Amino acid sequence: MMELYIRRINLELMDRTFVPMAHNTSPSRRSFINEIAFQMFCRSLPGQQLEQVEAHSIADARRLILGLENADVVIDPKEDEMDDAREQARRLDFYFLQIVAPGRKLEVKPRFAGCGIIDSCEGDVYCDGQLFEIKAGDRNVRSIDLRQLLVYAALNYSEGGRSIDSIGLFNPRIGTHFSSKLDEVCAEISGHPAAELLAEIVQVVSSGDISR
């Protein structure tokens, strides 16, 4: 059911906010550049100097990539790579400004307590009952993207944290987005309402029985 729903998302349910970006950043550098863009978006606070935002964002992205890829060094981004990151950050700002209601705030990097075999972790963006993941690859939605959102929702369910009514994906590189009520997604992929599916995920990760 999951793969059929993913196919339907890519064929019918994706909406477009921007045209695909024309930058030609090397695929081997995409993780680093995409992370710089996300860090710039997270740091885009009033009063921040652009040079400081970029310098801190590059440093944070480098630390993350060094850890994830077990690399010895990550060379500084070239100017065209920074243009790529700046455009992604601009698109993130624009998209989420449309999402957030007047007087409400975006929560970037929402943190979820660990449960069972899953350690504590961070999502990308939470706002007004909506949890978003940002995927900046040059590709369609994959099942792993929805699974990641559902795991975060299950961890949140386990700790009784935020209210999560909807989940969504935004890709600033190709300019597309998808969002849906959490109950609808769970029904599509499992035939069960969100409360039942999230409780089952919590039970599985708590028992360590991931083969189910």
C-alpha positions as a printed NumPy array, in Angstrom:
array([[  0.   ,   0.   ,   0.   ],
       [  2.879,   2.358,   0.764],
       [  4.441,   2.103,  -2.689],
       [  1.085,   2.583,  -4.412],
       [  0.492,   5.713,  -2.354],
       [  3.99 ,   7.036,  -3.106],
       [  3.311,   6.522,  -6.795],
       [  0.04 ,   8.441,  -6.452],
       [  1.798,  11.276,  -4.605],
       [  4.348,  11.663,  -7.391],
       [  1.789,  11.405, -10.189],
       [ -1.202,  13.265,  -8.756],
       [ -0.733,  14.859,  -5.364],
       [  2.413,  16.971,  -5.673],
       [  1.971,  20.717,  -6.094],
       [  4.499,  23.117,  -7.542],
       [  5.6  ,  26.406,  -5.992],
       [  8.775,  27.086,  -8.018],
       [ 10.324,  26.006, -11.291],
       [ 13.236,  23.557, -10.881],
       [ 16.538,  25.228, -10.032],
       [ 19.034,  25.518, -12.88 ],
       [ 22.186,  25.264, -10.74 ],
       [ 24.573,  22.46 , -11.644],
       [ 26.005,  21.626,  -8.252],
       [ 27.829,  18.303,  -8.33 ],
       [ 25.73 ,  15.475,  -6.841],
       [ 28.697,  14.604,  -4.607],
       [ 28.429,  18.058,  -2.999],
       [ 24.636,  18.217,  -2.731],
       [ 24.404,  17.028,   0.878],
       [ 26.793,  19.759,   2.023],
       [ 25.168,  22.517,  -0.049],
       [ 21.633,  21.439,   0.917],
       [ 22.606,  21.47 ,   4.587],
       [ 24.14 ,  24.957,   4.25 ],
       [ 20.821,  26.13 ,   2.766],
       [ 18.816,  24.616,   5.616],
       [ 21.115,  26.141,   8.231],
       [ 20.788,  29.546,   6.526],
       [ 17.   ,  29.179,   6.615],
       [ 17.119,  28.271,  10.314],
       [ 19.308,  31.297,  11.041],
       [ 17.317,  33.818,   9.   ],
       [ 16.358,  35.89 ,  12.014],
       [ 15.8  ,  39.652,  12.06 ],
       [ 18.983,  41.6  ,  12.731],
       [ 21.343,  38.874,  11.542],
       [ 24.073,  39.97 ,   9.138],
       [ 24.121,  37.866,   5.957],
       [ 27.876,  37.301,   6.159],
       [ 27.566,  35.975,   9.7  ],
       [ 24.591,  33.8  ,   8.789],
       [ 26.489,  32.241,   5.891],
       [ 29.704,  31.703,   7.857],
       [ 27.907,  30.019,  10.761],
       [ 25.748,  27.971,   8.389],
       [ 28.789,  26.672,   6.5  ],
       [ 30.482,  25.742,   9.773],
       [ 27.397,  23.917,  11.093],
       [ 26.86 ,  22.094,   7.795],
       [ 30.512,  21.046,   7.672],
       [ 30.361,  19.57 ,  11.187],
       [ 27.219,  17.626,  10.304],
       [ 28.566,  16.252,   7.019],
       [ 31.906,  15.289,   8.571],
       [ 29.979,  13.233,  11.113],
       [ 27.499,  11.682,   8.725],
       [ 29.942,  10.806,   5.955],
       [ 32.905,   9.983,   8.2  ],
       [ 34.987,  12.304,   6.028],
       [ 38.317,  13.882,   6.969],
       [ 37.66 ,  17.215,   5.308],
       [ 34.892,  19.096,   3.509],
       [ 36.263,  21.851,   1.296],
       [ 34.689,  25.317,   1.342],
       [ 31.773,  25.914,  -1.044],
       [ 32.52 ,  27.693,  -4.308],
       [ 30.557,  30.811,  -5.237],
       [ 28.209,  28.939,  -7.577],
       [ 27.542,  26.437,  -4.801],
       [ 26.707,  29.29 ,  -2.421],
       [ 24.351,  30.685,  -5.08 ],
       [ 22.635,  27.276,  -5.   ],
       [ 22.385,  27.379,  -1.202],
       [ 21.146,  30.995,  -1.188],
       [ 18.406,  30.198,  -3.691],
       [ 17.28 ,  27.185,  -1.674],
       [ 17.235,  29.28 ,   1.512],
       [ 15.202,  31.969,  -0.275],
       [ 12.678,  29.371,  -1.416],
       [ 12.441,  27.902,   2.078],
       [ 11.764,  31.369,   3.508],
       [  9.081,  32.042,   0.9  ],
       [  7.34 ,  28.679,   1.223],
       [  7.142,  28.619,   4.988],
       [  6.028,  32.254,   5.18 ],
       [  2.911,  31.054,   3.328],
       [  2.429,  28.269,   5.876],
       [  2.788,  30.125,   9.137],
       [ -0.308,  31.948,  10.356],
       [ -0.031,  35.602,  11.461],
       [  1.29 ,  35.821,  14.994],
       [  2.522,  32.213,  15.023],
       [  6.116,  31.009,  14.838],
       [  7.849,  28.272,  12.927],
       [  9.724,  25.753,  15.03 ],
       [ 12.827,  24.646,  13.149],
       [ 14.593,  21.424,  14.103],
       [ 11.777,  20.198,  16.397],
       [ 13.267,  17.655,  18.774],
       [ 11.654,  14.315,  19.592],
       [ 12.535,  12.124,  22.551],
       [ 13.895,   8.685,  21.763],
       [ 11.822,   5.544,  22.203],
       [ 13.05 ,   1.959,  22.325],
       [ 15.686,   1.378,  19.658],
       [ 15.365,   4.943,  18.285],
       [ 17.474,   7.693,  19.834],
       [ 16.243,  11.246,  20.27 ],
       [ 16.249,  13.08 ,  16.957],
       [ 15.288,  16.287,  15.149],
       [ 12.755,  16.925,  12.419],
       [ 13.002,  19.876,  10.038],
       [ 10.03 ,  22.229,  10.548],
       [  6.919,  22.232,  12.742],
       [  4.179,  24.827,  12.619],
       [  0.557,  24.896,  13.749],
       [  0.038,  21.145,  13.825],
       [  2.014,  20.547,  10.623],
       [  5.282,  18.633,  10.514],
       [  7.474,  19.063,   7.435],
       [ 10.568,  17.425,   6.098],
       [ 12.752,  19.184,   3.544],
       [ 14.183,  17.014,   0.799],
       [ 16.416,  18.898,  -1.614],
       [ 17.548,  16.08 ,  -3.864],
       [ 16.837,  16.072,  -7.575],
       [ 14.28 ,  13.289,  -7.214],
       [ 10.669,  12.361,  -6.559],
       [  9.208,  11.454,  -3.166],
       [ 10.291,   8.038,  -1.853],
       [  8.704,   5.79 ,   0.749],
       [ 11.609,   6.443,   3.117],
       [ 10.552,  10.122,   3.208],
       [  7.076,   9.274,   4.51 ],
       [  8.467,   6.649,   6.882],
       [ 10.759,   9.282,   8.376],
       [  7.813,  11.613,   9.005],
       [  5.743,   8.784,  10.488],
       [  8.549,   7.808,  12.861],
       [  8.768,  11.417,  14.083],
       [  4.98 ,  11.48 ,  14.5  ],
       [  5.131,   8.213,  16.437],
       [  7.887,   9.511,  18.728],
       [  5.812,  12.625,  19.301],
       [  2.76 ,  10.425,  20.015],
       [  4.802,   8.385,  22.473],
       [  5.951,  11.387,  24.475],
       [  2.604,  13.181,  24.239],
       [  4.256,  16.254,  22.712],
       [  3.032,  18.565,  20.001],
       [ -0.269,  18.204,  18.179],
       [  0.527,  16.857,  14.695],
       [ -2.485,  16.904,  12.385],
       [ -0.71 ,  17.045,   9.015],
       [  2.603,  16.01 ,   7.505],
       [  4.312,  17.438,   4.471],
       [  7.368,  17.415,   2.226],
       [  8.947,  20.388,   0.481],
       [ 11.711,  20.2  ,  -2.112],
       [ 13.241,  23.649,  -2.712],
       [ 15.513,  22.31 ,  -5.493],
       [ 12.767,  21.088,  -7.797],
       [ 10.111,  23.394,  -6.331],
       [  7.464,  20.845,  -5.36 ],
       [  5.568,  20.125,  -2.171],
       [  3.09 ,  17.666,  -0.728],
       [  1.013,  17.795,   2.442],
       [ -1.892,  15.793,   3.788],
       [ -3.764,  15.104,   6.972],
       [ -1.914,  12.535,   9.059],
       [ -5.06 ,  10.431,   9.387],
       [ -5.452,  10.31 ,   5.593],
       [ -1.83 ,   9.257,   5.044],
       [ -2.083,   6.518,   7.669],
       [ -5.342,   5.235,   6.191],
       [ -3.832,   5.175,   2.697],
       [ -0.755,   3.176,   3.663],
       [ -2.147,   0.924,   6.397],
       [ -5.932,   1.089,   6.403],
       [ -5.822,   2.34 ,   9.993],
       [ -6.293,   5.786,  11.577],
       [ -3.23 ,   7.669,  12.769],
       [ -3.667,   6.801,  16.463],
       [ -3.625,   3.07 ,  15.702],
       [ -0.701,   3.137,  13.274],
       [  1.44 ,   5.42 ,  15.469],
       [  0.739,   3.235,  18.512],
       [  1.837,   0.18 ,  16.512],
       [  5.059,   1.911,  15.433],
       [  5.771,   2.808,  19.07 ],
       [  5.142,  -0.788,  20.125],
       [  7.488,  -2.117,  17.42 ],
       [ 10.385,   0.237,  18.2  ],
       [  9.912,  -0.296,  21.937],
       [ 10.106,  -4.069,  21.586],
       [ 12.935,  -3.942,  19.051],
       [ 10.94 ,  -6.26 ,  16.789],
       [ 11.746,  -4.368,  13.588],
       [ 11.243,  -7.412,  11.367],
       [  7.451,  -7.059,  11.575]])
